[in-house]
């Protein structure tokens, strides 16, 4: 049983993981160096819980107890926990530097989990002093709602670390799926053709994006590919496409689309920026 976890990075995913943890009864530390982002996370966290109260999915007393179980901080010395989950920018050198810094101040049993969606967990572990305590724990957006998490082992990960993280996922009400470290793991590897072929159809003017989304939803998909890319974030989705493409030796069938690259360059990232393939109200960002 895990009693305390720390999430590093208070963006959409980090905040969502923190909410999942606190709602599961775990004392949660949410660390973010940028004070403005941390303050925004506090507001979003409270608003998210209030919506659950308004929908009668929890009462005001439960909301109060959850708020008492989370610490928002920009002091790295507060990052002491049984498990530390990083959800920072997708740059391995930044993740490695952060974990090494945290290994200096934490207990020798602390486990370090990366929420990366596409980077090699093995290469990350090789840059750390205690690779046996490093593992992938990949949540999906929105983290408080999505049940699936990928637990990604490397050749260095100890069986104790794997067992602990599988237990944590279940403690948080998630359904863990164990995967070996591989480009895109399971979900993002399978999902690449879904996004890339949809973008190919748009590139070739076979159909417009609204038609593609509508047709996919009519066949049973909860969201069409363009709506889903906007929800995930076009920057994140494009970065994953590039990472999987590079790691697999640049197969033509997985070549990232110039359309998505252009969206990222324009800052049209989806719901979080107010504009992506669709337009969104500011309150939805």
PATIKOL-871377 format. One line per field, with one value per residue: residue number from 0; x, y, z of N, C-alpha, C in turn. Coordinates in steps of 0.1 Angstrom, whole numbers, plus 5000, padded with zeros to 4 digits. Layout:
i: c(NUM,...);
n.c1: c(X,...);
n.c2: c(Y,...);
n.c3: c(Z,...);
ca.c1: c(X,...);
ca.c2: c(Y,...);
ca.c3: c(Z,...);
c.c1: c(X,...);
c.c2: c(Y,...);
c.c3: c(Z,...);
//
This chain:
i: c(0,1,2,3,4,5,6,7,8,9,10,11,12,13,14,15,16,17,18,19,20,21,22,23,24,25,26,27,28,29,30,31,32,33,34,35,36,37,38,39,40,41,42,43,44,45,46,47,48,49,50,51,52,53,54,55,56,57,58,59,60,61,62,63,64,65,66,67,68,69,70,71,72,73,74,75,76,77,78,79,80,81,82,83,84,85,86,87,88,89,90,91,92,93,94,95,96,97,98,99,100,101,102,103,104,105,106,107,108,109,110,111,112,113,114,115,116,117,118,119,120,121,122,123,124,125,126,127,128,129,130,131,132,133,134,135,136,137,138,139,140,141,142,143,144,145,146,147,148,149,150,151,152,153,154,155,156,157,158,159,160,161,162,163,164,165,166,167,168,169,170,171,172,173,174,175,176,177,178,179,180,181,182,183,184,185,186,187,188,189,190,191,192,193,194,195,196,197,198,199,200,201,202,203,204,205,206,207,208,209,210,211,212,213,214,215,216,217,218,219,220,221,222,223,224,225,226,227,228,229,230,231,232,233,234,235,236,237,238,239,240,241,242,243,244,245,246,247,248,249,250,251,252,253,254,255,256,257,258,259,260,261,262,263,264,265,266,267,268,269,270,271,272,273,274,275,276,277,278,279,280,281,282,283,284);
n.c1: c(5008,5006,5014,5021,5027,5045,5040,5056,5055,5030,5012,4985,4984,4999,4985,4961,4969,4976,4951,4937,4952,4949,4921,4920,4927,4953,4980,4992,5017,5022,5044,5058,5079,5074,5056,5033,5020,5016,4998,4977,4971,4962,4937,4924,4922,4906,4882,4876,4870,4848,4829,4824,4810,4788,4776,4768,4785,4803,4803,4803,4819,4836,4850,4864,4881,4897,4910,4925,4944,4963,4993,5005,5034,5064,5089,5115,5125,5103,5096,5093,5087,5070,5066,5076,5064,5071,5059,5069,5083,5088,5116,5144,5168,5161,5143,5159,5178,5162,5152,5176,5183,5163,5167,5188,5177,5157,5144,5161,5145,5126,5106,5109,5089,5082,5060,5062,5052,5063,5092,5122,5122,5142,5166,5165,5166,5192,5207,5205,5212,5201,5189,5173,5151,5135,5108,5082,5052,5025,4999,4967,4950,4918,4933,4920,4897,4902,4908,4928,4963,4996,5022,5055,5082,5118,5150,5163,5146,5135,5118,5104,5100,5082,5060,5052,5044,5024,5006,5001,4988,4964,4955,4948,4926,4929,4934,4960,4983,5008,5039,5067,5096,5093,5092,5067,5053,5024,4998,5002,5017,4999,4980,4991,4987,4959,4958,4977,4969,4944,4952,4966,4944,4933,4954,4954,4930,4908,4887,4870,4880,4859,4841,4856,4859,4832,4825,4842,4832,4807,4811,4816,4837,4845,4854,4864,4895,4906,4893,4902,4929,4930,4921,4941,4963,4980,5007,5018,5008,5020,5047,5049,5044,5066,5086,5081,5082,5110,5123,5116,5129,5121,5098,5079,5051,5045,5053,5053,5027,5027,5007,5000,5024,5025,5003,5013,5035,5021,5010,4985,4972,4951,4924,4936,4948,4928,4924,4926,4923,4897,4877,4877,4861,4875,4873,4874,4900);
n.c2: c(4988,5021,5052,5078,5099,5117,5140,5153,5181,5202,5203,5196,5167,5160,5173,5159,5133,5137,5144,5120,5104,5117,5115,5088,5084,5088,5105,5134,5150,5178,5189,5218,5239,5263,5290,5303,5283,5264,5277,5279,5252,5246,5261,5248,5222,5224,5233,5212,5192,5204,5203,5176,5175,5190,5173,5154,5133,5132,5144,5176,5173,5151,5163,5183,5167,5155,5178,5184,5164,5170,5186,5215,5226,5245,5239,5218,5203,5194,5172,5143,5110,5077,5069,5085,5103,5115,5140,5158,5180,5165,5157,5138,5144,5163,5150,5129,5145,5156,5133,5123,5143,5141,5116,5120,5132,5115,5085,5053,5033,5045,5047,5055,5067,5072,5092,5092,5092,5082,5082,5063,5043,5027,5039,5062,5051,5042,5065,5070,5067,5046,5024,5001,5009,5023,5029,5028,5045,5050,5072,5081,5107,5122,5119,5114,5101,5081,5047,5029,5022,5021,5000,5001,4981,4979,4963,4966,4971,4961,4932,4938,4965,4966,4951,4968,4991,4981,4975,5001,5013,4999,5006,5032,5029,5022,5003,4983,4976,4955,4961,4956,4977,4995,5011,5036,5019,5001,5011,5036,5027,5011,5030,5049,5045,5051,5079,5089,5079,5091,5118,5116,5112,5137,5153,5144,5154,5137,5136,5160,5170,5170,5152,5129,5125,5122,5099,5080,5080,5072,5045,5035,5045,5065,5090,5109,5109,5136,5151,5138,5141,5169,5169,5154,5170,5186,5191,5171,5148,5149,5149,5123,5108,5115,5104,5076,5071,5077,5059,5034,5033,5050,5042,5045,5044,5053,5080,5112,5137,5167,5185,5183,5191,5217,5228,5226,5244,5268,5271,5260,5240,5225,5218,5228,5252,5266,5265,5242,5216,5222,5249,5262,5273,5297,5289,5262,5255);
n.c3: c(5000,4990,5005,5001,4973,4948,4922,4895,4877,4867,4846,4823,4823,4845,4866,4863,4870,4897,4907,4904,4922,4947,4950,4953,4979,4986,5000,4984,4965,4945,4924,4909,4891,4879,4889,4880,4865,4885,4901,4884,4882,4908,4908,4887,4897,4920,4907,4891,4910,4921,4900,4901,4925,4918,4900,4916,4922,4942,4976,4993,5016,5010,4990,5004,5020,5000,4990,5012,5011,4993,4983,4969,4955,4949,4958,4956,4977,4990,4977,4986,4988,4985,4959,4930,4903,4872,4850,4831,4806,4774,4771,4773,4787,4805,4821,4832,4846,4865,4879,4889,4907,4925,4935,4952,4974,4984,4999,5000,4989,4973,4944,4910,4885,4851,4831,4804,4770,4748,4748,4752,4780,4789,4780,4795,4821,4820,4824,4850,4885,4899,4883,4886,4900,4884,4862,4837,4837,4822,4819,4805,4788,4796,4828,4853,4845,4825,4826,4818,4822,4812,4822,4821,4817,4819,4810,4833,4854,4886,4899,4922,4920,4898,4908,4929,4915,4898,4918,4929,4907,4906,4932,4927,4913,4886,4856,4850,4824,4815,4799,4777,4773,4744,4711,4713,4731,4738,4732,4719,4697,4684,4678,4660,4631,4630,4635,4616,4590,4588,4587,4563,4545,4547,4537,4510,4501,4502,4519,4541,4574,4593,4581,4582,4610,4617,4603,4615,4641,4637,4632,4656,4671,4700,4697,4669,4649,4647,4666,4688,4686,4691,4718,4731,4725,4700,4699,4716,4705,4679,4686,4696,4674,4658,4674,4675,4648,4642,4659,4649,4626,4605,4588,4558,4560,4585,4585,4599,4596,4576,4580,4607,4618,4610,4624,4650,4649,4645,4670,4674,4692,4701,4724,4747,4739,4728,4701,4674,4653,4654,4668,4701,4731,4754,4780,4778,4775);
ca.c1: c(5000,5014,5008,5025,5033,5048,5040,5064,5049,5016,5004,4972,4985,5004,4973,4951,4974,4975,4937,4935,4959,4942,4908,4921,4930,4968,4986,4998,5025,5023,5056,5059,5088,5067,5046,5020,5014,5012,4986,4966,4967,4953,4924,4917,4920,4894,4871,4873,4863,4835,4821,4820,4800,4776,4771,4764,4795,4809,4797,4813,4828,4846,4858,4872,4891,4906,4918,4935,4954,4973,5002,5010,5047,5075,5101,5119,5128,5091,5093,5097,5075,5072,5067,5077,5060,5074,5051,5074,5084,5093,5130,5150,5179,5154,5137,5170,5184,5152,5152,5189,5182,5153,5173,5197,5170,5147,5148,5167,5134,5117,5105,5107,5081,5081,5048,5065,5043,5071,5106,5127,5124,5155,5177,5163,5171,5207,5212,5202,5221,5195,5180,5164,5140,5129,5098,5073,5038,5019,4985,4960,4942,4920,4938,4910,4886,4907,4912,4940,4976,5007,5033,5066,5095,5131,5158,5169,5135,5134,5105,5098,5095,5071,5049,5048,5037,5011,4997,4997,4978,4951,4951,4943,4914,4932,4936,4974,4987,5023,5045,5082,5099,5094,5087,5053,5047,5014,4987,5007,5022,4987,4972,4997,4980,4946,4960,4984,4961,4934,4959,4968,4932,4931,4964,4951,4917,4898,4875,4874,4882,4846,4836,4864,4856,4818,4824,4848,4823,4795,4815,4817,4847,4839,4858,4871,4909,4909,4888,4910,4942,4928,4920,4955,4973,4987,5021,5021,5006,5030,5060,5049,5045,5080,5095,5079,5088,5124,5128,5113,5137,5115,5090,5071,5037,5044,5058,5044,5021,5031,4996,5001,5036,5021,4995,5022,5043,5012,5005,4971,4975,4939,4916,4943,4952,4916,4922,4934,4915,4884,4878,4871,4859,4886,4870,4876,4914);
ca.c2: c(5000,5034,5062,5092,5100,5130,5141,5164,5187,5205,5206,5189,5154,5160,5177,5148,5122,5142,5143,5105,5099,5123,5109,5074,5084,5089,5119,5137,5162,5182,5198,5225,5250,5275,5294,5305,5270,5258,5284,5275,5238,5247,5265,5237,5211,5228,5234,5198,5185,5211,5198,5163,5178,5195,5162,5144,5122,5133,5155,5187,5168,5144,5173,5189,5157,5154,5190,5183,5154,5174,5198,5222,5232,5247,5236,5204,5195,5188,5160,5131,5101,5063,5068,5098,5102,5127,5144,5171,5181,5152,5157,5128,5150,5170,5139,5123,5154,5157,5121,5122,5153,5136,5104,5125,5136,5105,5072,5043,5025,5053,5042,5066,5064,5082,5091,5095,5084,5076,5081,5050,5042,5020,5049,5070,5044,5041,5077,5072,5059,5034,5020,4991,5015,5031,5022,5036,5045,5059,5075,5087,5120,5128,5109,5110,5093,5070,5036,5022,5027,5012,4998,4997,4975,4978,4952,4970,4972,4950,4927,4945,4978,4963,4947,4980,5000,4975,4977,5015,5016,4993,5014,5044,5025,5020,4989,4984,4966,4954,4962,4958,4990,4994,5024,5038,5009,4993,5020,5046,5020,5007,5042,5057,5045,5058,5093,5092,5076,5101,5129,5113,5114,5151,5158,5141,5159,5126,5141,5170,5164,5168,5140,5118,5123,5117,5085,5071,5080,5064,5031,5030,5052,5075,5103,5109,5112,5150,5156,5131,5148,5181,5166,5150,5181,5183,5190,5158,5138,5150,5144,5108,5103,5116,5096,5063,5070,5076,5047,5022,5033,5059,5036,5055,5043,5061,5093,5122,5146,5182,5192,5184,5199,5231,5231,5228,5256,5279,5271,5255,5227,5218,5224,5236,5265,5273,5262,5231,5213,5228,5261,5260,5284,5298,5282,5248,5253);
ca.c3: c(5000,4989,5014,4996,4960,4943,4908,4891,4865,4869,4833,4822,4827,4859,4874,4863,4878,4911,4911,4905,4934,4959,4951,4958,4993,4988,5002,4971,4964,4931,4923,4896,4893,4874,4899,4873,4861,4897,4906,4875,4885,4920,4904,4879,4906,4928,4898,4887,4921,4923,4890,4905,4935,4912,4893,4927,4921,4955,4983,4997,5027,5003,4982,5014,5024,4989,4990,5024,5008,4982,4986,4957,4959,4939,4965,4953,4989,4995,4969,4993,4986,4982,4945,4923,4889,4864,4839,4827,4791,4768,4768,4782,4795,4816,4830,4839,4856,4876,4887,4897,4917,4935,4941,4962,4986,4988,5005,4991,4984,4965,4930,4901,4874,4841,4824,4790,4761,4736,4749,4757,4794,4791,4779,4807,4833,4819,4828,4864,4894,4904,4872,4890,4906,4873,4854,4830,4842,4812,4820,4793,4791,4810,4837,4863,4839,4818,4835,4814,4824,4807,4831,4811,4823,4812,4814,4846,4864,4895,4901,4934,4915,4889,4917,4936,4906,4895,4930,4929,4896,4911,4943,4921,4905,4872,4850,4845,4814,4815,4785,4776,4767,4729,4706,4714,4740,4731,4727,4709,4686,4676,4674,4650,4618,4632,4633,4604,4578,4588,4582,4548,4537,4546,4528,4497,4498,4500,4527,4551,4588,4599,4576,4587,4624,4618,4598,4625,4653,4633,4632,4670,4679,4708,4692,4657,4651,4648,4679,4698,4686,4698,4732,4736,4723,4688,4702,4722,4695,4669,4692,4697,4660,4653,4682,4670,4634,4643,4666,4641,4613,4596,4577,4551,4564,4597,4584,4604,4586,4576,4585,4622,4621,4608,4636,4662,4646,4647,4683,4674,4699,4704,4734,4757,4733,4722,4686,4669,4641,4657,4677,4714,4740,4762,4793,4776,4773);
c.c1: c(5009,5007,5011,5032,5035,5047,5047,5059,5034,5008,4992,4973,4990,4993,4963,4956,4973,4960,4933,4940,4952,4928,4908,4926,4945,4972,4995,5005,5026,5033,5056,5068,5082,5055,5033,5013,5009,4999,4974,4961,4959,4939,4917,4914,4907,4881,4867,4866,4849,4825,4815,4809,4787,4769,4767,4773,4803,4802,4808,4823,4839,4855,4868,4884,4901,4916,4929,4946,4964,4980,5007,5023,5056,5089,5104,5122,5115,5088,5099,5085,5079,5074,5067,5074,5063,5064,5055,5076,5091,5107,5138,5161,5173,5148,5148,5176,5175,5152,5165,5189,5174,5159,5182,5190,5159,5153,5153,5157,5125,5118,5102,5101,5080,5067,5050,5056,5051,5086,5110,5130,5138,5166,5176,5169,5187,5214,5211,5210,5215,5184,5170,5151,5132,5120,5089,5059,5030,5004,4980,4951,4927,4922,4928,4899,4891,4913,4925,4953,4986,5018,5045,5079,5106,5138,5164,5159,5135,5120,5097,5092,5082,5058,5044,5039,5024,5001,4992,4986,4964,4946,4944,4930,4916,4934,4950,4976,5002,5029,5060,5084,5101,5088,5072,5046,5036,5004,4991,5012,5009,4980,4978,4990,4966,4948,4966,4976,4950,4940,4962,4956,4929,4941,4960,4937,4907,4886,4880,4874,4869,4840,4843,4860,4842,4817,4830,4839,4811,4798,4817,4828,4841,4842,4866,4886,4912,4904,4897,4924,4941,4927,4934,4964,4981,5002,5026,5019,5016,5044,5060,5050,5059,5089,5093,5085,5103,5129,5126,5120,5131,5108,5081,5057,5035,5050,5049,5039,5026,5019,4997,5013,5033,5012,5003,5030,5034,5007,4990,4972,4963,4931,4923,4948,4940,4914,4931,4928,4901,4887,4871,4870,4871,4885,4873,4891,4921);
c.c2: c(5012,5045,5076,5091,5114,5130,5154,5169,5189,5209,5197,5174,5152,5163,5165,5136,5125,5140,5128,5100,5104,5117,5095,5073,5085,5103,5122,5150,5166,5193,5205,5237,5263,5279,5297,5293,5263,5264,5280,5261,5238,5251,5254,5225,5213,5228,5220,5190,5191,5206,5184,5165,5181,5183,5151,5132,5122,5144,5165,5182,5160,5153,5179,5180,5155,5166,5190,5173,5158,5187,5203,5229,5235,5245,5221,5196,5190,5175,5147,5122,5086,5061,5083,5096,5115,5128,5157,5170,5168,5154,5149,5134,5157,5160,5133,5132,5156,5145,5120,5132,5148,5124,5108,5128,5126,5093,5062,5034,5032,5048,5055,5062,5075,5081,5094,5086,5078,5075,5067,5051,5036,5030,5059,5064,5043,5054,5080,5063,5046,5029,5009,4996,5025,5023,5032,5034,5055,5060,5081,5098,5118,5117,5105,5101,5081,5059,5030,5030,5017,5012,4993,4993,4977,4966,4954,4969,4959,4945,4934,4958,4976,4960,4959,4989,4995,4977,4992,5018,5011,5001,5027,5041,5024,5005,4989,4972,4966,4953,4962,4972,4988,5007,5025,5029,5002,5003,5029,5039,5016,5019,5050,5056,5052,5072,5096,5090,5086,5114,5128,5116,5129,5158,5156,5146,5149,5130,5152,5163,5162,5155,5128,5114,5117,5103,5076,5069,5071,5049,5026,5037,5063,5089,5100,5112,5127,5156,5150,5138,5162,5180,5163,5162,5178,5183,5177,5147,5137,5145,5129,5102,5104,5106,5081,5061,5069,5063,5034,5023,5041,5051,5046,5055,5051,5075,5104,5132,5161,5190,5194,5192,5214,5236,5234,5241,5269,5280,5266,5241,5219,5225,5232,5250,5272,5270,5251,5228,5220,5240,5257,5273,5285,5290,5267,5245,5247);
c.c3: c(5000,4997,5008,4983,4957,4928,4904,4877,4867,4857,4834,4827,4841,4869,4875,4871,4893,4916,4913,4918,4947,4961,4956,4972,4996,4990,4990,4971,4949,4930,4909,4899,4889,4882,4892,4869,4874,4902,4897,4878,4898,4916,4896,4887,4914,4919,4893,4897,4923,4912,4894,4916,4928,4904,4903,4926,4934,4962,4988,5008,5020,4996,4992,5018,5013,4988,5001,5021,4997,4986,4972,4961,4947,4946,4963,4966,4996,4988,4975,4993,4984,4967,4939,4908,4882,4852,4833,4811,4786,4762,4778,4792,4807,4826,4838,4849,4868,4885,4895,4909,4929,4942,4952,4975,4991,4994,4995,4984,4975,4950,4921,4888,4864,4834,4809,4781,4749,4738,4755,4772,4797,4790,4791,4819,4832,4823,4843,4873,4899,4894,4876,4896,4897,4865,4847,4835,4834,4814,4807,4797,4787,4820,4848,4858,4832,4827,4831,4818,4819,4817,4823,4818,4813,4816,4828,4857,4873,4896,4912,4929,4906,4898,4924,4927,4901,4906,4931,4919,4901,4923,4938,4913,4890,4869,4844,4835,4813,4801,4787,4770,4752,4724,4706,4724,4732,4724,4716,4696,4677,4671,4663,4636,4619,4629,4619,4591,4577,4583,4567,4540,4536,4537,4513,4492,4495,4507,4536,4565,4595,4594,4581,4601,4625,4614,4609,4637,4649,4633,4646,4678,4687,4703,4679,4659,4653,4661,4690,4698,4693,4713,4738,4736,4711,4690,4707,4712,4684,4674,4693,4683,4655,4661,4677,4656,4634,4649,4658,4627,4602,4584,4571,4556,4577,4597,4589,4593,4587,4581,4600,4626,4620,4620,4648,4661,4648,4661,4684,4679,4703,4715,4744,4752,4728,4708,4682,4655,4642,4666,4690,4722,4749,4775,4791,4776,4785);
//
